Amino acid sequence: MSDQNARTPLDHVNATVTQLKEMHHYAKNNVELLTTQWLLFDGELKKLGKAAVVEDLMTRQGEFYDAVEAAIKELEELAVTLQPPPEEPA
């Protein structure tokens, strides 16, 4: 790979942020799906003594969603510091 095509730290951070944003999107969908399923089957799961299983999954998925959101924010702040300085007019 030539030096011209070498990826900078900023390139790596931006690529990671893009991937995390995609994960964040899917995590949100998973939280919504789990919530929908929970609402549909809450009564039956309680009767079977298995409500805690889904509650735990919902909690963990929500925590993951929040953690990905925090990581995105942190890396976006890092990306700002990695921006090259503006070029001086000639």
N, C-alpha and C positions, 0 to 999 in steps of 0.2 A: 504494500500500500504506500502510495507516495505521500509526502508531507502535506500536499494540497488536499488530499482526501482524508487526512487523519481527522478523527472526531475529537472535538474539544470537550473539556469537562462540561461546558454549557450544553453541548449537543447530547451528552449522556444524561444530564439532569432533565432536559426537555423530553427526551425519549421516555425516561422513567415516569415523568409526570403524565405523559400521554397514556402510558400503560396503566398507571394507577387510576386515572380518570375513567378508563374503560372498566376496570375492576369495580370502581365506586358505583358506576351505573348498574352493573350486574348485581352488586350487593344490595342496592336499593330495591331492585326488582325482586331479589330473594326475600328481603324483609317483607315486602308487600305480599308476596305469594304465601309466605309462612303465616302472615297475619290473616289473610283470607282463609287459608286452610284451618287455622286455629278457630276462627269465628264459625266456620261450618261444622267443625267436629268437637268443639269445646265440651258440650254436654256429654257426648258419647265417651270421649277420652276420660273425663272425670269419673264417669260411671265405671270405667275399666281400671281406674287408678293409674292412668298413664298421661295425665295432663302435664305433669312436670317434665316429661321428655320433650314435648314441643315447646314448653315455656323456656326450657334451657336453650334449645336451638334458637329461638327467637332472640333471647338475650345475647347469645354469642354472636349471632349474625348482626345484631344491632351494634355490638361493641366493635366488630370488624369494620362495619360501615363507618363508624365514628373514627376509628384508627386510620383508615385509608384517607378519610377527609383531612385529618390532622397532618398526615404525611404529605399529602398534596400541597397543603398550605406551606409547610416547612420547606419543601423542595422548590416551590414557586418563589419563596423569599430568597432562597439560595441562588436561584437562576438570575434574579435581579442583580445580585452582587457579582455574578460572573459575566455580566454583559460587558462587552468591550467599551472603552470610553468613546464618546462621539468623536468623529474625525474633525480636525480643525480645517476651516475653509482655507483654500490656498491663496 
